[in-house]
């Protein structure tokens, strides 16, 4: 009798426990990500490629996508001003451009001076437009990885809308609470990598963790079609 009770207390063979089950994510579980760059960016979250600016130079556009946040969250962005790789200048080497990057997630994640920032392409050195030269650093292969070491990097500098001069699409999207950021040199630093760590949801909303969904059986598995 004691043995029968013990056996009865065991879960059925191959039956996953409730701790290993999770509901399927719905679009309502996502948050909107609005991103604007002068002139181009590519975005990674927790090491996964999430979005890229589809327009290399002009017109400036806002990339707006739905993302499924998982905390802690490591955001990594490479942003580029439109600059010649050998001179650091733009418009057929006739001028020095400026830059700027801004991001806002629907969970309250925004760009500000707490983000890490490092320039990897700088020019024209000393604003020399007659004999322009560029200083480049190699891009680390794993710059977007969660465990990438950015402790030695400096922090981003915030810039006003007036300094960056965003174009019309920017004003059609929600960037409230976010700041334009770049390195200390918004004119000469042409390729910049930003990194930011989000420990938990900034808006305090508790969200399911779907990061391991492929290894978890959903609450309502998809039924196989009858043959």
Secondary structure, DSSP 4 states (H G I P E B T S, - for coil): -HHHHHHHHSPPTT---GGGEEPPP-GGG-EEEEEEEESEEEEEETTEEEEE-S-SSSS--EEEEEE---SSEEEEEEEE-S--TTTS-BTTTTB----EEEEEETTS-B--TTSEEEEEEEESGGG-SSS--EEE-PPPTTTTSTT---TT-EE-EEE-HHHH---GGGGGS--TT--EEE-S-TTTEEEEEEEEEE-S-TT-------TTGGGSEETTPPPPPP-
